[in-house]
């Protein structure tokens, strides 16, 4: 009997979450506006003659377009900056209203004066003094009407947005019906504008009398986040990007009309309208994320993950339903709409999924004020959509528009994931708290302490002479296993750097690795074959210095590099600092391709553990997980970022990182990486999104090599994806089987 109560409690807790209830309120507003808007235009078509409807609709569209231009994307700025404007909140709102109203009045006046030149079809409604004055007033009113929704959202009073818009839509319908006999020629235009003009008075009384004073009382002592100059700069980028998106949507009907004719254009418009209603879901979630993230910037990663999850829960079933039932949905409009528009609708609706990823990415970019990304994502969406439509439409008909939308949104979504979403997901919260002591991974059944004791007793070859400690106050730990190809040059460069202590931890090498190590007289331990993560932790545990440098056997330190990295580590207040990497290889194809991939990829900017200085206590508190064959650095980076530990990658100190030349070497690296990504997906909430990385890498790599006229590297990126996903599938299957058996 308690189960329904628990379920109700879960639902209520979900709805009480600010980011969720704000998103639901905005979605409800869009849904009610869409449904009542459909009813409004259906009644208008039945109650008014077609010519009057056409002229009134043109005037309304013109008024709304001019208003949109004059809002200068202030809706986005208000939702972004009101939560953190502090004592400047009132000035921000009033200034936004004032600027938009003044521009609206000016632009509308210019339009009215020249209506006979650029819009002779609607001149009859604005040529009289009364008509001209009403057009100017309604344009100003519509700008304020649009901005007040953003103000309510920014003040965290989003629940009033669907209430206001629903009342507006209902009153609009009532006025439309009431004016049929008295104002047949202008009734539609008047019914649209009068409710908007009337609604701004009560809504803004509520804002300035109750909502705004309450907000200032809570946040008035906070220092405003954005200066006027910063807000103007934000507006410039956001407005430019959103204007391109709006222009692309406006251009598409004209392109379709000019290319395939009026009848096909009608089929396109109906399918686009249905698909756009789903796009509003993700757009509203992006707005909710920007509001919540602006006030709680440290939790933007968690908010982003919630919005992505909500997109899957809400949009995916709707997309599947519409894809399956597209012919039946379009049949409502007529048999021709169903036969001609089904494929278009399915492609447009599938494109809604990557569009949702882009909307969430834009929400994050707005929170973080990543202005370049904010503009580029929107510009890429618009430019690719139009360009691909022009390319596909002549050959494919209106289905080409759907394919263009799907491809454009998918390509941009990959970019948004790589540049915005992915890095934030890597810093998200792990499923379990960081260990406060050394905890062995699943592969170390005996426990770390027990194993370390036995490791000391493994015999090693005699050394030529004992290592003489240097003056650099740190311990260097080098994990090795069958590294005869690399270890000699690596160890020579480390010895030359002069650290106080050098520890080599061997993984049961069967080649000449130990013989080469023995020439330098350094301390040697064994990890018993338990993996590189355990090898590193054994060395850290045995280190005598408070600072530890983890150096991989395939790394060579230039003269003075270790001392310079230590100086930057201390002066910058880091807990972990990696040297920059310059990857090299021999003349073989696979080595050259791997080096090129790493030198041009984003991973070179991510903290790893192959040439990294850390506080010893940091690694003892956040130990490497010995269950990882590869990817333990990603796991460590997630946990350190979540804990607020300062980490970084040096741009001044660069070391040489070497790759093997053979396909066998590359295949082993790919499989280890794939297994590491699978382990991240199993161990961390939100880690499953990392499984997209090999695909994103492959798409990016193939695209760049094609653009750079280097097609010889395409097989490398295909192999990278295939072997990564092979290892991912194997690891996930093994984990699932282990859980069933356990």
C-alpha positions in Angstrom: 0.0 0.0 0.0 3.0 2.3 0.5 4.1 2.0 -3.1 1.7 4.6 -4.6 2.6 7.1 -1.8 6.3 6.7 -2.6 5.5 7.1 -6.3 3.6 10.3 -5.6 6.4 11.6 -3.4 8.9 11.0 -6.2 6.7 12.8 -8.7 6.2 15.8 -6.3 9.9 15.9 -5.6 10.6 16.0 -9.4 8.1 18.8 -10.0 9.5 20.8 -7.1 12.9 20.9 -8.7 13.3 24.5 -10.0 14.9 23.4 -13.3 12.1 20.9 -14.0 9.1 22.9 -13.0 10.4 25.9 -15.0 10.9 23.7 -18.1 7.4 22.2 -17.7 5.8 25.7 -17.3 7.5 26.9 -20.5 6.5 23.8 -22.4 2.9 24.1 -21.1 2.9 27.7 -22.3 4.1 26.7 -25.8 1.6 23.8 -26.0 -1.4 25.9 -24.9 -0.4 28.7 -27.3 -0.1 26.2 -30.2 -3.4 24.6 -29.6 -5.3 27.8 -29.0 -3.5 29.4 -31.9 -4.7 26.6 -34.2 -8.3 27.2 -33.0 -7.9 31.0 -33.5 -6.8 30.6 -37.1 -9.4 28.0 -37.8 -12.1 30.4 -36.6 -10.6 33.3 -38.5 -10.7 31.3 -41.7 -14.4 30.4 -41.2 -15.6 33.8 -39.9 -13.7 36.2 -42.2 -13.2 36.2 -46.0 -9.9 35.0 -47.4 -8.7 38.4 -48.7 -9.2 40.1 -45.3 -7.6 37.2 -43.6 -4.6 37.4 -45.9 -4.1 41.2 -45.4 -4.5 41.0 -41.6 -2.2 38.0 -41.4 0.4 39.9 -43.4 0.2 43.0 -41.1 0.4 40.8 -38.0 3.5 39.0 -39.4 5.1 42.3 -40.3 4.4 43.7 -36.9 5.9 40.7 -35.1 8.9 40.6 -37.4 9.7 44.3 -36.8 9.2 43.7 -33.0 11.5 40.7 -33.1 14.3 42.8 -34.7 13.8 45.6 -32.1 13.9 43.2 -29.2 17.7 42.7 -30.0 17.6 39.2 -28.5 17.0 40.9 -25.1 14.7 38.0 -24.1 17.8 35.7 -23.9 19.8 38.4 -22.1 17.0 38.9 -19.5 16.7 35.3 -18.7 20.4 35.0 -18.5 21.3 38.1 -16.4 18.3 38.8 -14.2 19.1 35.9 -11.8 22.5 37.4 -11.1 21.9 41.2 -11.6 21.5 41.8 -7.9 20.8 45.5 -7.1 20.9 46.3 -10.9 17.9 44.1 -11.7 15.4 47.0 -11.9 17.7 49.0 -14.1 18.3 46.0 -16.4 14.5 45.4 -16.9 13.6 49.1 -17.3 16.5 49.6 -19.7 15.5 46.6 -21.8 11.9 47.8 -22.0 13.0 51.3 -22.9 15.5 50.4 -25.6 13.2 47.9 -27.2 10.2 50.2 -27.1 12.1 53.1 -28.5 13.5 51.1 -31.4 10.1 49.5 -32.0 8.5 53.0 -32.2 11.2 54.2 -34.6 11.3 51.2 -36.9 7.4 51.0 -37.0 7.2 54.7 -37.9 9.7 54.2 -40.7 7.7 51.2 -42.0 4.4 53.2 -41.9 5.9 56.1 -43.8 7.2 53.9 -46.5 4.5 51.2 -46.5 3.4 52.2 -50.0 6.9 51.3 -51.3 7.9 48.1 -49.5 4.4 46.7 -48.5 1.7 48.1 -50.8 -0.5 45.1 -50.0 -1.0 46.2 -46.4 -1.0 49.9 -47.0 -4.8 50.1 -46.5 -4.5 49.2 -42.8 -1.8 51.7 -42.0 -2.3 54.6 -44.3 -4.8 56.6 -42.1 -3.4 58.5 -39.0 -5.4 56.2 -36.7 -4.1 53.1 -38.5 -0.5 54.3 -38.5 -0.7 55.2 -34.8 -2.2 51.8 -33.9 0.5 49.9 -35.9 3.3 51.8 -34.0 1.6 51.3 -30.6 1.0 47.6 -31.3 4.6 47.0 -32.3 5.8 48.7 -29.1 3.3 46.7 -27.1 4.3 43.4 -28.7 7.9 44.0 -27.9 7.1 44.6 -24.2 4.7 41.7 -24.3 7.4 39.4 -25.5 10.1 40.7 -23.1 7.8 40.4 -20.0 7.8 36.6 -20.4 11.6 36.7 -20.2 11.4 38.9 -17.1 9.0 36.5 -15.4 11.3 33.6 -16.3 14.4 35.4 -15.1 12.7 36.3 -11.8 11.9 32.6 -11.3 8.1 33.3 -11.7 7.8 31.0 -14.7 4.5 29.6 -13.6 2.9 32.8 -14.6 4.0 32.5 -18.2 1.5 29.8 -19.3 -1.2 31.6 -17.3 -0.6 34.9 -19.0 -0.3 33.4 -22.5 -3.3 31.2 -22.1 -5.4 34.1 -21.0 -4.1 36.2 -23.9 -5.0 33.4 -26.4 -8.5 32.9 -25.0 -9.2 36.7 -25.0 -7.9 36.9 -28.5 -10.4 34.3 -29.7 -13.3 36.0 -27.9 -12.4 39.4 -29.4 -12.0 37.8 -32.8 -15.6 36.4 -32.6 -17.0 39.6 -31.2 -15.6 41.8 -34.0 -17.0 39.7 -36.9 -19.9 42.1 -37.7 -18.4 45.4 -36.7 -14.8 45.3 -37.9 -14.8 42.7 -40.6 -11.9 44.3 -42.5 -9.6 44.7 -39.5 -11.1 42.4 -36.9 -8.3 39.8 -37.0 -5.5 42.4 -36.6 -7.4 44.2 -33.8 -8.2 40.9 -32.0 -4.5 40.1 -32.0 -3.1 43.4 -30.8 -5.7 44.7 -28.3 -5.2 41.7 -25.8 -1.5 42.1 -26.0 -1.7 45.8 -25.3 -4.0 45.3 -22.4 -2.1 42.4 -20.8 1.2 44.3 -20.3 -0.4 46.5 -17.7 -1.5 43.9 -15.1 1.6 41.7 -15.7 4.0 44.5 -15.2 2.1 45.8 -12.1 2.7 42.3 -10.7 6.4 42.4 -11.8 7.3 45.8 -10.4 5.0 45.7 -7.3 5.6 42.2 -6.0 8.0 40.0 -8.0 10.8 42.4 -8.5 11.0 43.8 -4.9 11.0 40.2 -3.6 13.8 39.3 -6.0 15.9 42.4 -5.0 15.3 41.7 -1.3 16.8 38.3 -1.7 19.6 39.1 -4.1 20.1 42.9 -3.8 23.4 42.5 -1.8 25.0 40.4 -4.6 27.5 42.0 -6.9 26.0 42.2 -10.4 27.6 39.6 -12.7 27.5 41.5 -16.0 28.5 45.1 -16.6 26.5 47.1 -19.3 29.4 46.6 -21.7 29.5 42.8 -21.1 25.7 42.6 -21.6 25.9 44.6 -24.8 28.7 42.2 -26.1 26.6 39.2 -25.1 23.7 40.7 -27.0 25.7 41.3 -30.1 26.8 37.6 -30.4 23.4 36.2 -29.4 21.4 38.5 -31.6 23.6 37.9 -34.6 23.2 34.1 -34.2 19.5 34.1 -33.5 18.9 36.5 -36.4 20.5 34.0 -38.7 18.4 31.2 -37.4 15.2 33.3 -37.8 16.3 34.3 -41.3 16.9 30.7 -42.3 13.4 29.7 -41.1 11.9 32.6 -43.0 13.8 31.9 -46.2 13.0 28.2 -46.4 9.3 28.7 -47.5 10.5 31.0 -50.2 13.1 28.6 -51.4 10.7 25.7 -51.4 8.1 27.8 -53.2 10.5 29.0 -55.9 12.0 25.5 -56.4 9.1 23.0 -56.3 6.0 25.2 -56.5 3.1 26.3 -54.4 1.4 22.9 -53.9 4.6 21.3 -52.6 5.2 24.4 -50.5 1.8 23.7 -48.7 2.9 20.1 -47.9 6.2 21.4 -46.6 4.6 24.1 -44.4 2.2 21.6 -42.6 5.0 19.1 -41.9 7.4 21.9 -40.7 4.7 23.3 -38.3 4.2 19.9 -36.7 7.9 19.3 -36.3 8.5 22.8 -34.9 6.1 22.2 -32.1 8.5 19.5 -30.9 11.5 21.9 -31.3 9.8 24.2 -28.7 10.3 21.5 -26.1 14.1 21.6 -26.3 14.2 25.4 -26.8 12.3 25.9 -23.5 14.5 23.4 -21.7 17.5 25.4 -22.9 15.9 28.6 -21.4 15.2 26.8 -18.1 18.9 25.6 -18.0 20.2 29.1 -18.6 18.1 30.6 -15.8 18.9 27.9 -13.3 22.6 27.7 -14.3 23.1 31.5 -14.1 22.1 31.5 -10.5 23.9 28.2 -9.6 26.8 28.1 -12.0 28.6 25.4 -10.0 25.6 23.1 -10.7 25.3 23.8 -14.4 26.6 20.3 -15.2 24.0 18.6 -13.2 21.3 20.9 -14.7 22.5 20.0 -18.2 22.4 16.3 -17.4 18.8 16.7 -16.2 17.7 18.5 -19.3 19.3 15.9 -21.5 17.5 13.2 -19.6 14.2 15.1 -19.8 14.7 15.5 -23.6 15.0 11.7 -23.9 12.0 11.0 -21.6 9.7 13.6 -23.3 10.9 13.9 -26.9 12.0 10.4 -27.8 8.6 8.8 -27.3 6.9 11.6 -29.2 9.4 11.4 -32.0 8.9 7.6 -32.3 5.1 8.0 -32.2 5.1 10.6 -35.0 7.6 8.7 -37.1 5.4 5.6 -36.9 2.0 7.5 -37.4 3.1 10.2 -39.8 0.8 9.1 -42.6 -2.2 9.1 -40.3 -1.4 12.5 -38.8 -1.1 14.1 -42.3 -4.2 12.3 -43.5 -6.1 14.7 -41.3 -5.1 17.5 -43.8 -5.9 15.4 -46.8 -4.7 12.4 -48.8 -2.2 14.4 -50.8 -0.6 15.8 -47.6 -0.1 12.2 -46.4 1.3 10.8 -49.6 3.6 13.7 -50.4 4.7 14.8 -46.9 5.2 11.6 -44.9 8.9 11.2 -45.5 9.5 14.9 -45.0 7.7 14.8 -41.6 9.7 11.8 -40.5 13.0 13.3 -41.4 12.1 16.7 -39.7 11.0 14.9 -36.6 14.1 12.8 -36.4 16.1 16.0 -36.7 14.4 17.2 -33.5 16.6 14.9 -31.4 20.0 16.5 -32.3 18.2 19.9 -32.3 17.6 19.2 -28.6 21.3 18.6 -28.0 22.0 21.9 -29.7 19.4 23.7 -27.6 20.9 22.4 -24.3 24.4 23.2 -25.6 23.3 26.8 -26.3 21.8 27.0 -22.8 25.2 26.0 -21.3 27.0 28.5 -23.6 24.7 31.2 -22.4 25.4 30.4 -18.7 29.1 30.3 -19.3 29.1 33.3 -21.6 30.9 31.4 -24.3 30.0 33.9 -26.9 31.9 32.5 -29.8 30.2 29.1 -29.4 26.9 30.8 -28.9 27.2 32.5 -32.3 28.9 29.6 -34.2 26.3 27.0 -33.1 23.4 29.2 -34.3 25.2 30.3 -37.5 26.1 26.7 -38.3 22.5 25.5 -37.8 21.2 28.2 -40.1 23.9 28.1 -42.8 24.1 24.3 -43.1 20.3 24.0 -43.2 19.9 26.5 -46.0 22.9 25.3 -48.0 21.9 21.6 -47.8 18.3 22.5 -48.7 19.5 24.2 -51.8 21.6 21.2 -52.6 19.0 18.5 -51.9 15.7 20.1 -52.9 16.0 20.0 -56.7 16.7 16.2 -56.7 14.7 15.0 -53.7 11.8 17.3 -53.6 10.5 18.5 -50.2 12.0 15.4 -48.6 15.3 17.1 -49.2 14.4 19.8 -46.7 13.9 17.1 -44.1 17.2 15.5 -44.9 18.9 18.8 -44.8 17.5 19.6 -41.4 18.5 16.2 -40.0 22.0 16.4 -41.3 22.6 20.0 -40.3 21.3 19.5 -36.8 23.3 16.2 -36.4 26.6 17.8 -37.6 26.2 20.8 -35.3 25.1 18.5 -32.4 28.4 16.6 -32.7 30.3 19.9 -32.5 28.2 21.1 -29.6 28.9 17.8 -27.7 32.6 18.0 -28.3 33.0 21.7 -27.4 30.4 22.3 -24.8 28.5 19.3 -23.5 31.3 16.7 -23.4 33.8 18.7 -21.3 31.1 19.5 -18.8 30.0 15.9 -18.6 33.5 14.9 -17.8 33.4 17.0 -14.7 30.1 15.7 -13.5 29.4 13.9 -10.3 30.6 10.3 -9.9 28.1 7.7 -8.6 30.2 7.0 -5.5 32.1 9.4 -3.3 35.9 9.7 -3.7 37.8 7.2 -1.6 39.6 8.6 1.4 42.2 5.9 1.3 43.8 3.5 -1.2 41.0 1.2 -2.5 42.0 -1.6 -4.8 40.0 -2.2 -8.0 38.1 -5.4 -8.8 41.2 -6.9 -10.4 43.2 -6.7 -7.1 41.5 -9.5 -5.1 44.0 -9.6 -2.3 43.9 -5.9 -1.5 46.5 -3.3 -2.1 48.3 -3.5 1.3 48.8 -7.3 1.1 50.1 -7.1 -2.4 52.5 -4.3 -1.7 54.2 -6.4 0.9 54.8 -9.2 -1.5 56.0 -6.9 -4.2 59.1 -6.0 -2.3 60.4 -9.6 -2.5 60.4 -10.1 -6.3 64.0 -10.4 -7.5 65.5 -8.0 -10.0 68.8 -8.0 -12.0 71.8 -6.4 -10.4 72.2 -2.7 -11.0 75.5 -1.2 -12.2 75.4 1.5 -9.5 72.9 3.2 -7.2 71.1 6.3 -8.4 72.5 9.5 -6.8 69.5 11.6 -5.7 69.2 15.0 -7.4 68.2 18.4 -6.0 64.7 18.5 -7.5 62.3 17.9 -4.6 60.0 15.3 -6.0 59.7 11.6 -6.7 59.3 10.4 -10.3 57.2 7.2 -10.8 57.5 5.4 -14.1 55.2 2.4 -14.8 56.7 0.0 -17.4 55.7 -3.3 -19.1 57.7 -4.6 -22.1 58.9 -1.1 -22.8 62.4 -1.8 -24.2 61.6 0.3 -27.2 61.1 3.4 -25.1 62.5 3.1 -21.6 66.1 3.8 -22.2 65.6 7.3 -23.6 62.8 8.1 -21.1 64.8 7.1 -18.1 68.0 8.9 -19.3 66.0 12.2 -19.6 64.5 11.7 -16.1 67.9 11.0 -14.5 69.3 14.1 -16.2 66.5 16.2 -14.7 67.8 15.3 -11.2 64.8 14.4 -9.1 65.2 13.4 -5.5 63.9 9.9 -6.1 63.1 7.7 -9.1 60.8 4.6 -8.8 60.2 2.2 -11.7 57.2 -0.1 -11.2 57.3 -3.1 -13.6 54.3 -5.1 -14.9 56.0 -8.5 -15.3 58.0 -7.5 -18.4 59.3 -10.4 -20.6 61.6 -8.3 -22.8 64.8 -6.4 -21.9 63.0 -3.6 -20.0 64.4 -4.6 -16.6 67.9 -5.0 -17.9 67.8 -1.4 -19.4 66.3 0.0 -16.2 69.0 -1.7 -14.1 71.7 0.3 -15.8 70.5 3.5 -14.0 70.4 2.1 -10.4 66.9 3.3 -9.7 64.5 1.7 -7.3 62.4 -1.0 -8.9 59.1 -2.5 -7.7 56.5 -4.8 -9.4 52.8 -4.5 -9.8 52.5 -8.3 -10.3 50.7 -7.8 -13.6 47.7 -5.9 -12.1 47.8 -3.0 -14.5 49.2 0.4 -15.0 46.9 2.2 -12.5 48.0 -0.2 -9.7 51.6 0.3 -10.8 51.3 4.1 -10.5 49.6 3.8 -7.1 52.3 1.5 -5.8 54.9 4.0 -6.7 53.0 6.9 -5.2 52.5 4.9 -1.9 56.2 4.2 -1.7 57.4 7.8 -2.7 59.3 9.7 0.0 58.6 13.2 -1.4 55.4 15.2 -0.9 55.3 15.9 -4.7 55.1 13.1 -7.2 55.7 13.2 -11.0 54.0 10.4 -13.0 56.0 9.9 -16.2 55.1 7.2 -18.8 57.9 5.2 -20.4 57.0 6.6 -23.9 57.7 10.2 -22.7 61.0 12.0 -23.1 61.7 15.1 -21.0 63.5 18.0 -22.7 66.3 19.6 -20.7 64.9 21.7 -17.8 61.3 20.6 -18.5 60.7 18.8 -15.1 62.0 21.8 -13.1 60.0 24.2 -15.1 56.8 22.2 -14.7 57.4 21.9 -10.9 57.9 25.7 -10.7 54.6 26.3 -12.6 52.9 23.7 -10.4 53.9 25.5 -7.3 53.4 29.1 -8.5 50.0 28.3 -10.0 48.6 26.7 -6.9 47.8 23.4 -8.8 47.0 20.1 -7.2 47.7 18.4 -10.6 49.5 19.8 -13.6 50.3 17.9 -16.8 53.0 19.0 -19.3 51.8 19.7 -22.8 52.4 16.8 -25.2 53.9 16.7 -28.7 53.2 13.3 -30.1 55.7 11.7 -32.4 56.3 8.2 -34.0 58.4 6.4 -36.5 57.8 6.3 -40.3 55.0 3.7 -40.1 51.4 4.7 -41.2 49.7 3.8 -37.9 52.1 5.6 -35.7 52.0 8.7 -37.9 48.2 8.6 -37.9 48.0 8.2 -34.1 50.5 11.1 -33.5 48.5 13.3 -35.9 45.2 12.4 -34.2 46.6 13.3 -30.7 48.3 16.5 -31.9 45.2 17.9 -33.5 42.5 16.5 -31.1 41.0 18.1 -28.1 42.4 15.5 -25.8 45.8 17.3 -25.7 44.2 19.9 -23.5 42.8 17.4 -21.0 44.6 16.5 -17.8 46.1 13.0 -18.0 48.7 11.1 -16.0 51.5 10.4 -18.5 53.7 13.5 -17.7 52.0 15.0 -14.6 53.0 16.5 -11.3 50.7 16.0 -8.3 50.7 16.4 -4.6 51.2 12.9 -3.2 48.4 13.4 -0.7 46.0 14.2 -3.6 46.6 10.9 -5.2 46.3 9.1 -1.9 42.9 10.8 -1.3 41.7 10.3 -4.8 43.5 7.1 -5.9 43.6 5.8 -9.5 41.0 3.0 -10.0 43.0 -0.2 -10.7 40.0 -1.7 -12.6 40.9 0.5 -15.6 43.2 -0.8 -18.3 43.0 2.6 -19.8 41.0 5.7 -19.1 41.9 5.9 -15.4 43.1 9.4 -16.2 39.5 10.4 -17.3 38.1 8.9 -14.1 40.6 10.8 -12.0 39.9 14.0 -13.8 36.2 13.7 -13.3 36.6 13.1 -9.5 39.2 15.9 -9.1 37.0 18.4 -11.0 34.0 17.5 -9.0 35.9 18.0 -5.8 37.0 21.5 -6.9 40.7 20.6 -7.1 42.7 22.9 -9.3 44.2 21.0 -12.3 45.6 22.1 -15.6 47.7 21.4 -18.7 50.8 23.5 -19.2 51.1 25.5 -22.4 54.7 26.5 -21.6 56.3 23.1 -20.8 56.0 20.6 -23.6 57.4 17.0 -23.6 57.7 14.5 -26.4 55.2 11.6 -26.4 56.1 8.6 -28.7 53.8 6.1 -30.4 54.6 2.7 -31.8 54.3 2.2 -35.6 52.4 -1.0 -36.0 48.7 -1.8 -36.4 49.0 -4.1 -33.4 50.1 -1.2 -31.3 47.2 1.0 -32.5 44.7 -1.8 -32.1 45.8 -2.4 -28.5 45.6 1.3 -27.7 42.1 1.6 -29.2 40.8 -1.5 -27.3 42.2 -0.2 -24.0 40.6 3.2 -24.6 37.3 1.6 -25.4 37.4 -0.6 -22.3 38.2 2.5 -20.2 35.2 4.4 -21.7 32.9 1.5 -20.9 34.2 1.4 -17.4 33.4 5.1 -17.1 29.9 4.4 -18.3 29.5 1.7 -15.6 31.1 3.7 -12.8 29.7 7.2 -13.2 26.2 8.7 -13.6 26.3 10.5 -16.9 29.3 8.6 -18.0 27.3 6.7 -20.7 27.4 9.9 -22.9 31.2 9.3 -23.1 30.4 6.3 -25.3 29.7 8.8 -28.1 33.3 10.0 -28.1 34.7 7.4 -30.6 31.9 8.2 -33.0 32.5 12.0 -32.5 36.2 11.5 -33.0 35.7 9.5 -36.2 33.2 12.0 -37.7 35.5 14.9 -36.8 38.6 13.1 -38.1 37.0 12.0 -41.4 35.6 15.5 -42.0 38.9 17.3 -41.3 41.0 14.9 -43.3 38.6 15.3 -46.2 38.6 19.0 -46.0 42.4 19.0 -45.8 42.7 16.7 -48.8 44.3 13.9 -46.7 42.0 10.9 -47.3 44.8 8.5 -46.5 44.0 8.9 -42.8 40.3 7.9 -43.2 41.1 4.2 -42.5 42.8 5.2 -39.3 39.6 6.9 -37.9 37.4 4.1 -39.1 39.6 1.6 -37.2 39.6 3.9 -34.2 35.8 3.7 -34.1 35.5 0.0 -34.8 38.0 -1.2 -32.2 36.9 1.2 -29.6 33.3 0.1 -29.9 34.3 -3.6 -30.0 36.0 -3.1 -26.7 33.1 -1.1 -25.3 30.6 -3.9 -26.2 32.9 -6.6 -24.8 33.4 -4.8 -21.5 29.7 -3.9 -21.1 28.7 -7.5 -21.9 31.2 -8.9 -19.4 29.9 -6.5 -16.7 26.3 -7.5 -17.4 27.2 -11.2 -17.2 29.1 -10.6 -14.0 26.1 -8.9 -12.4 23.8 -11.7 -13.4 26.1 -14.3 -12.0 26.6 -12.3 -8.8 
